[in-house]
């Protein structure tokens, strides 16, 4: 079946400030579940200037203990892969993330875009769509997907809040 979550936000900060804050956002005391981010690949296309990055995030396992009774859920860390394409000229950064842990049982994907706002060039639009589909857990599929949907919604709101705090701390009051 699967579940999906979509979020949108306009940051009242210029594109380059938002992207720089995003790329250095984790780890942070504001989000204790993300314990590490490692860049495993980075290169710039000489023809287009687009910067490609592939990063691996290490996160604490936040699955409720009742669901961890299933042996495959008993892991201490969850690993996520993020790929990003930063086009400074077009003022767009596209990201794709997926869960590496439990990939044989579930697909978790997020697609995000940061772009200069059409309404105000000092603002940055953020759009994200995430989906989770779980298979192979029988009647638990639906329970796990419902938990995942709630977790994704909460995580998206928290991530936006963290970005706002970081931007305010680093850049001062937003542009209106």
Secondary structure, 3 states (H helix, E strand, C coil): CCEEEEEEEEECCCHHHHHHHHHCCCCECCECCEEEEEEEEEEECCCCCCEEEEEEEEEECCCCCCHHHCHHHCCCEEEEEEEEEEECCCCEEEEEEEECCCCCCEEEEEEEEEEECCCCCCCEEEEEEEEEEECCCCCHHHHHHHHHHHHHHHHHHHHHHHHHHHHHHHHCCCCC
